[in-house]
Amino acid sequence: QVRLVESGGGSVVAGGSLRLICTPSTYPSAINFMAWFRQTPGKEREGGGSMDTGGRATFYADSVKGRFTISQVRAQGTVFLEMNNLEPEDTARYYCAGAVFGEMRTWAAAWRQSRNYHFWGQGTQVSVAA
């Protein structure tokens, strides 16, 4: 069983930057797709950015595109989310998630659905003040 652990959250002022880190307990594994989701109280968990572990594709929500960058160190399966020009609306708990996806043609639709991910971290809090 693969466990995912997030770190790097914190409190910053608008315009600041943070780097989130997701560390798997076991690598390699059957996981071939990783993503960062975020959630605020009373709202559904939403995808922010994602990538396949082969480094062939990345996907981002429109709300973070151009500001957030997902990347990976393949040797250990460590996944990062570089968050720049943070806004108060980015305040949320951020979760790392892993999935086993099939053909590449399905990724664009599948990555946004949290139910497709079966490996999750405990989350790390990001707070952005105005």
C-alpha positions in Angstrom: 0.0 0.0 0.0 1.4 3.4 -1.1 1.1 6.3 1.4 1.4 9.9 0.2 2.6 12.6 2.5 2.3 16.3 1.8 4.4 19.2 3.2 5.3 22.8 2.4 2.0 24.5 3.3 2.0 27.7 5.3 0.7 31.3 5.5 1.8 33.9 3.0 0.8 37.3 1.8 -0.9 37.8 -1.5 1.7 37.7 -4.3 3.9 35.3 -2.4 5.1 31.8 -3.3 5.0 28.3 -1.8 6.3 24.9 -2.9 4.3 21.9 -1.9 5.9 18.5 -1.8 4.3 15.1 -2.1 6.4 12.1 -1.0 5.3 8.5 -1.7 6.2 5.8 0.8 6.9 3.3 -2.0 8.3 3.9 -5.4 8.0 2.7 -8.1 4.4 1.5 -7.8 1.4 0.9 -9.9 0.6 4.6 -9.7 1.1 6.3 -13.1 -0.7 9.6 -12.5 -0.3 12.2 -9.8 -2.4 15.3 -9.0 -2.9 18.1 -6.5 -6.4 18.8 -5.3 -7.6 21.5 -3.0 -10.6 21.9 -0.8 -12.2 24.6 1.4 -14.9 23.9 4.0 -18.3 23.1 2.5 -17.0 22.8 -1.0 -16.1 19.8 -3.2 -12.5 18.9 -3.7 -11.2 20.3 -7.0 -8.2 19.5 -9.1 -5.5 22.1 -9.4 -2.8 20.4 -11.5 -1.8 16.9 -12.5 0.7 14.9 -14.5 1.6 11.4 -15.5 4.6 9.9 -13.9 6.2 9.4 -17.3 6.3 13.2 -17.7 4.4 13.2 -21.0 1.5 15.5 -20.1 0.4 18.1 -17.6 -3.1 19.5 -16.8 -4.2 22.5 -14.9 -7.4 24.2 -13.8 -8.0 27.5 -15.4 -7.9 29.2 -12.1 -4.2 28.4 -11.5 -2.8 28.1 -15.0 0.2 30.3 -15.5 0.7 30.6 -11.7 1.1 27.0 -10.5 3.5 24.4 -11.9 3.5 20.7 -11.2 6.8 18.7 -11.5 8.3 15.4 -10.5 11.6 13.9 -9.5 11.2 10.5 -11.1 14.0 8.7 -9.2 11.8 8.8 -6.0 8.4 9.7 -7.3 8.4 13.0 -5.4 5.9 15.5 -6.9 6.0 19.2 -6.4 3.5 22.0 -6.8 5.2 25.4 -7.3 2.7 28.1 -6.4 3.5 31.6 -7.5 1.6 34.9 -7.2 -0.7 33.4 -4.7 -4.1 35.0 -4.1 -6.5 34.9 -1.1 -8.8 32.7 -3.3 -6.0 30.0 -3.3 -6.6 29.5 0.5 -7.5 25.8 1.0 -6.2 22.5 2.2 -4.1 20.9 -0.6 -4.0 17.2 -1.1 -1.7 15.0 -3.1 -3.4 12.1 -5.0 -2.3 9.1 -7.0 -4.1 7.1 -9.6 -3.8 4.3 -12.1 -5.0 5.5 -15.4 -5.3 3.8 -18.7 -4.9 5.1 -22.2 -3.6 8.6 -22.6 -6.7 9.7 -24.5 -8.7 9.4 -21.2 -6.4 11.6 -19.1 -7.9 15.0 -20.0 -11.3 14.0 -18.6 -10.3 11.7 -15.9 -7.8 13.8 -14.0 -10.4 16.2 -12.7 -12.5 13.6 -10.9 -11.3 12.9 -7.4 -13.1 9.5 -7.3 -10.6 8.3 -9.9 -7.8 8.6 -7.3 -7.3 5.9 -4.8 -4.2 7.1 -3.0 -4.3 10.3 -0.9 -2.2 12.3 1.5 -3.5 13.9 4.7 -3.4 17.4 3.2 -1.4 20.5 3.9 -2.9 23.9 4.7 -2.3 27.0 2.5 -3.5 30.4 3.7 -3.1 33.5 1.7 -3.8 36.9 3.3 -4.7 40.0 1.3 
